[in-house]
Amino acid sequence: MRVLVTGALGFIGHHLCSHLTNIGYDVFGIDNLSRGRADRLQILKKYGVEVSLIDVRDLNALTEYLLKVRPEAVVHLAALISVEESFEKPLLYEDVNVRGTISAVLASNKAGVWRFVYVSSAAVYGNPRYLPIDEEHPTIPLSPYGVTKLAGEYFTKLLFRGGGRTLILRLFNVYGPGQNPEYAGVIVKFMERLMKNEPPVIYGDGEQTRDFIYVTDVVEAIEKAVNVSIEGDAVLNIGTGEPTTIKELAHKMIKAFRANVNPVHAPPRKGDVRHSYADIRKAAAILKWIPKVRLDRGLLNLIKVNL
């Protein structure tokens, strides 16, 4: 099967490309290198993955490329992902995340793509009205980032014409080797400080909860979404279903680093959700998928890679 991955040089993208290639897929990638890492071009080349430097917003260039490689499936990962930055640059986020998604869908239609996998975010839910969050939960995002990801979902469902339909994967808090420190989640930020023997900074009281999922589990879910049989469009949560408080996370990481520090607190951040963890029963049923990497093991893997 031929698969095209947008955002191939990003955190999840490069893991996905190498994984799909390892299990026999014909993989092609695009990236504009605005946030992806250039060194991954050569890394993926060793895996046999061709990555072309195309901006996903360039409909003509993207269509021409898809018509050339004729993928059966497209996984759309290319996006800007910082909640904080989205408040500062909402027009940029709308341009990349919404226009870029529309462009990817239209190009896929012209190239006869069978399956479109849109990688969305739990940020579309906003503050939960109940827990765990299932896919029927109201979508009331608290940030421009969340709004753009939700808009991308609607455009994907409205515009994609492929016979394999579209799968929308709402990722919770993904972590693992290779995250961009500037836009990474709390785990990488804690790790960076602990590597310098500095205390992790907790925004707010630390009682807020998150659902942390290791990148290899996410990649396996995307792999299954590429060719699973579905009757109509599907929206699936991708998380572990297990909540962890930020305070608990900080102490787990301090222990793993054997650091002699205590967390420090800073004011809460705008747009941060108070509590969040996923109901993943639908993904388990449709994809025949369950996450394998528990948080303690994932943290140790991440620390080993970075020390």
C-alpha positions as CSV (number, residue, x, y, z in Angstrom):
1,M,0.0,0.0,0.0
2,R,1.3,3.5,-0.9
3,V,0.9,6.0,1.9
4,L,1.6,9.8,1.9
5,V,2.4,11.5,5.2
6,T,2.2,15.3,5.5
7,G,4.4,16.7,8.2
8,A,6.8,13.8,7.6
9,L,9.8,15.5,9.3
10,G,7.9,16.3,12.5
11,F,7.8,14.5,15.8
12,I,5.0,12.0,15.0
13,G,5.6,12.1,11.3
14,H,9.1,10.8,11.2
15,H,8.2,8.0,13.7
16,L,5.3,7.0,11.5
17,C,7.2,7.0,8.2
18,S,9.9,4.7,9.6
19,H,7.4,2.4,11.2
20,L,5.2,2.1,8.0
21,T,8.3,1.4,5.9
22,N,9.5,-1.3,8.3
23,I,6.3,-3.2,8.0
24,G,6.3,-3.1,4.2
25,Y,4.4,0.1,3.2
26,D,5.5,2.3,0.3
27,V,5.9,5.6,2.1
28,F,6.2,9.1,0.7
29,G,6.3,12.3,2.7
30,I,6.0,16.1,2.4
31,D,7.2,18.8,4.8
32,N,8.0,22.5,4.4
33,L,10.6,22.4,7.2
34,S,9.0,25.3,9.1
35,R,8.9,23.1,12.2
36,G,10.2,19.7,11.2
37,R,13.9,18.8,11.5
38,A,16.1,18.9,8.4
39,D,18.4,16.0,9.7
40,R,15.4,13.7,9.4
41,L,15.6,14.0,5.6
42,Q,18.7,11.8,5.6
43,I,17.4,9.5,8.4
44,L,14.2,8.8,6.4
45,K,16.1,8.4,3.2
46,K,18.0,5.5,4.8
47,Y,14.6,3.9,5.4
48,G,13.8,4.4,1.7
49,V,11.3,7.2,2.4
50,E,11.2,10.0,-0.2
51,V,10.4,13.4,1.5
52,S,9.6,16.3,-0.8
53,L,9.8,19.9,0.4
54,I,6.3,21.1,-0.3
55,D,4.1,23.4,1.8
56,V,0.8,21.7,2.4
57,R,-1.0,25.0,1.6
58,D,0.3,25.0,-1.9
59,L,-2.6,23.2,-3.6
60,N,-1.0,23.1,-7.1
61,A,2.3,21.7,-5.9
62,L,0.6,19.2,-3.6
63,T,-1.8,18.0,-6.3
64,E,1.0,17.6,-8.8
65,Y,3.0,15.5,-6.3
66,L,0.0,13.3,-5.3
67,L,-0.8,12.7,-9.0
68,K,2.8,11.6,-9.4
69,V,3.0,9.2,-6.5
70,R,-0.6,8.1,-6.5
71,P,-1.0,7.1,-2.8
72,E,-3.9,5.0,-1.7
73,A,-4.0,6.7,1.7
74,V,-3.0,10.1,3.1
75,V,-2.1,10.7,6.7
76,H,-2.4,14.5,7.4
77,L,-0.1,15.4,10.3
78,A,1.2,18.8,9.1
79,A,0.0,21.4,11.6
80,L,1.1,24.1,14.1
81,I,0.5,22.8,17.6
82,S,1.3,25.3,20.3
83,V,-1.7,26.5,22.3
84,E,0.2,29.5,23.6
85,E,1.4,30.5,20.1
86,S,-2.0,30.2,18.7
87,F,-3.2,33.1,20.8
88,E,-0.4,35.2,19.6
89,K,-0.7,34.2,15.9
90,P,-4.3,33.1,15.3
91,L,-4.2,34.0,11.6
92,L,-1.1,31.9,11.0
93,Y,-2.8,29.0,12.8
94,E,-5.9,29.4,10.7
95,D,-3.8,29.5,7.5
96,V,-1.7,26.4,8.2
97,N,-4.1,24.2,10.1
98,V,-7.4,25.0,8.2
99,R,-6.3,26.1,4.7
100,G,-3.5,23.4,4.8
101,T,-6.1,20.7,5.6
102,I,-8.5,21.9,2.9
103,S,-5.6,21.8,0.4
104,A,-4.6,18.3,1.5
105,V,-8.2,17.0,1.1
106,L,-8.7,18.6,-2.3
107,A,-5.4,17.3,-3.6
108,S,-6.3,13.9,-2.3
109,N,-9.6,14.0,-4.2
110,K,-7.9,14.9,-7.5
111,A,-5.4,12.1,-7.1
112,G,-8.1,9.5,-6.3
113,V,-6.9,8.8,-2.7
114,W,-9.0,6.0,-1.1
115,R,-8.5,6.8,2.7
116,F,-7.8,10.1,4.4
117,V,-6.6,10.0,8.0
118,Y,-6.8,13.4,9.7
119,V,-4.8,13.7,12.9
120,S,-6.7,16.0,15.2
121,S,-6.4,16.8,18.9
122,A,-8.2,16.4,22.3
123,A,-8.0,20.3,22.3
124,V,-11.2,20.3,20.4
125,Y,-13.2,19.2,23.5
126,G,-12.3,22.1,25.8
127,N,-13.1,21.7,29.5
128,P,-14.8,18.4,29.9
129,R,-18.4,18.2,31.1
130,Y,-17.8,14.6,32.1
131,L,-14.9,12.1,32.3
132,P,-13.6,10.1,30.7
133,I,-14.1,12.1,27.4
134,D,-15.8,10.0,24.7
135,E,-16.2,11.0,21.0
136,E,-19.8,12.3,21.6
137,H,-18.6,14.9,24.1
138,P,-19.4,18.5,23.1
139,T,-16.6,20.3,21.2
140,I,-16.0,23.7,22.7
141,P,-12.2,24.4,22.3
142,L,-10.5,27.0,24.5
143,S,-7.8,28.1,22.1
144,P,-7.4,29.2,18.5
145,Y,-5.3,26.0,18.1
146,G,-8.3,23.9,19.2
147,V,-10.6,25.8,16.9
148,T,-8.4,25.2,13.9
149,K,-8.2,21.5,14.6
150,L,-12.0,21.3,14.9
151,A,-12.4,23.2,11.7
152,G,-10.1,20.8,10.0
153,E,-12.3,17.9,11.1
154,Y,-15.4,19.5,9.6
155,F,-13.7,20.3,6.3
156,T,-12.3,16.8,6.1
157,K,-15.7,15.2,6.6
158,L,-17.4,17.6,4.2
159,L,-14.9,17.5,1.3
160,F,-13.1,14.2,1.1
161,R,-14.5,12.0,-1.6
162,G,-12.5,8.8,-1.3
163,G,-14.3,5.4,-1.1
164,G,-12.4,4.4,2.0
165,R,-13.8,7.4,3.8
166,T,-12.0,9.5,6.4
167,L,-10.8,8.6,9.9
168,I,-10.3,11.4,12.4
169,L,-8.0,10.6,15.3
170,R,-8.2,12.9,18.3
171,L,-4.8,12.6,20.0
172,F,-4.4,13.2,23.7
173,N,-1.0,14.1,25.2
174,V,1.6,12.5,23.0
175,Y,5.2,12.2,24.2
176,G,8.4,10.4,23.2
177,P,11.8,10.8,21.6
178,G,12.2,13.6,19.1
179,Q,9.7,16.1,20.3
180,N,10.5,19.7,19.4
181,P,11.4,21.3,22.7
182,E,10.0,24.7,21.7
183,Y,6.5,23.3,21.1
184,A,6.7,20.1,23.2
185,G,4.4,19.1,26.0
186,V,5.0,19.2,29.7
187,I,7.1,16.0,29.8
188,V,9.8,17.3,27.6
189,K,9.8,20.7,29.4
190,F,10.2,18.9,32.8
191,M,12.9,16.7,31.4
192,E,14.9,19.7,30.0
193,R,14.9,21.3,33.4
194,L,15.8,18.1,35.3
195,M,18.7,17.5,33.0
196,K,20.1,20.8,34.3
197,N,19.2,19.8,37.9
198,E,16.6,22.5,37.9
199,P,13.1,22.0,39.4
200,P,10.2,21.3,37.0
201,V,7.8,24.3,36.7
202,I,4.1,23.5,37.3
203,Y,1.6,26.0,36.0
204,G,-1.3,26.2,38.5
205,D,-1.7,23.9,41.4
206,G,-0.7,20.7,39.6
207,E,-3.9,18.9,40.3
208,Q,-4.9,19.2,36.6
209,T,-5.0,15.8,34.8
210,R,-3.7,14.7,31.5
211,D,-3.7,11.5,29.4
212,F,-0.1,10.8,28.3
213,I,0.3,8.4,25.4
214,Y,3.7,7.2,24.1
215,V,4.4,8.0,20.4
216,T,4.9,4.3,19.4
217,D,1.3,3.6,20.5
218,V,0.0,6.6,18.5
219,V,1.9,5.4,15.4
220,E,0.4,1.9,15.7
221,A,-3.1,3.5,15.9
222,I,-2.4,5.5,12.8
223,E,-1.1,2.4,11.0
224,K,-4.4,0.6,11.8
225,A,-6.4,3.6,10.7
226,V,-4.8,3.6,7.3
227,N,-6.5,0.5,6.1
228,V,-9.2,-0.6,8.6
229,S,-12.6,-1.3,7.1
230,I,-15.3,1.2,8.1
231,E,-18.8,1.9,6.7
232,G,-18.7,5.7,7.2
233,D,-16.5,8.4,8.6
234,A,-15.2,7.7,12.1
235,V,-13.9,9.9,14.9
236,L,-11.7,8.1,17.4
237,N,-9.9,9.1,20.6
238,I,-6.3,8.0,20.9
239,G,-5.0,8.0,24.4
240,T,-4.5,5.6,27.3
241,G,-7.7,6.2,29.2
242,E,-5.6,6.8,32.4
243,P,-5.4,10.2,34.0
244,T,-2.2,11.5,35.6
245,T,-2.0,14.8,37.6
246,I,0.8,17.2,36.6
247,K,2.0,17.1,40.2
248,E,2.2,13.3,40.0
249,L,4.1,13.5,36.7
250,A,6.6,15.9,38.2
251,H,7.4,13.6,41.1
252,K,7.6,10.6,38.9
253,M,10.2,12.4,36.7
254,I,12.1,13.7,39.7
255,K,12.4,10.1,41.0
256,A,13.4,8.8,37.6
257,F,16.2,11.4,37.4
258,R,17.1,10.9,41.1
259,A,17.1,14.6,41.4
260,N,17.2,16.5,44.7
261,V,14.7,19.2,43.7
262,N,11.0,20.0,44.4
263,P,8.6,21.3,41.8
264,V,8.0,25.1,41.7
265,H,4.6,26.6,40.8
266,A,3.8,29.4,38.3
267,P,0.4,31.1,37.5
268,P,-2.0,29.0,35.3
269,R,-1.8,29.5,31.6
270,K,-4.5,30.8,29.3
271,G,-6.3,28.1,27.4
272,D,-5.2,25.2,29.6
273,V,-7.8,22.6,30.2
274,R,-8.3,21.6,33.8
275,H,-8.9,17.8,33.4
276,S,-8.6,15.6,30.5
277,Y,-8.5,11.8,29.8
278,A,-9.9,9.7,27.1
279,D,-12.5,7.0,26.7
280,I,-10.7,4.8,24.1
281,R,-13.3,2.0,23.8
282,K,-14.3,3.1,20.3
283,A,-10.8,3.1,19.0
284,A,-10.2,-0.3,20.7
285,A,-13.3,-1.8,19.0
286,I,-12.8,-0.3,15.5
287,L,-9.0,-0.4,15.2
288,K,-8.5,-3.5,17.4
289,W,-5.9,-1.4,19.1
290,I,-4.8,-0.9,22.7
291,P,-1.9,1.2,24.0
292,K,1.0,-0.9,25.3
293,V,3.5,1.6,26.9
294,R,2.7,2.5,30.5
295,L,3.8,6.0,31.6
296,D,6.6,4.8,33.9
297,R,8.1,2.8,31.1
298,G,7.7,5.5,28.6
299,L,9.4,8.0,30.8
300,L,12.4,5.7,31.4
301,N,12.6,5.1,27.6
302,L,12.6,8.9,27.0
303,I,15.2,9.6,29.7
304,K,17.5,6.9,28.3
305,V,17.4,8.3,24.8
306,N,18.2,11.8,26.1
307,L,20.9,11.1,28.7
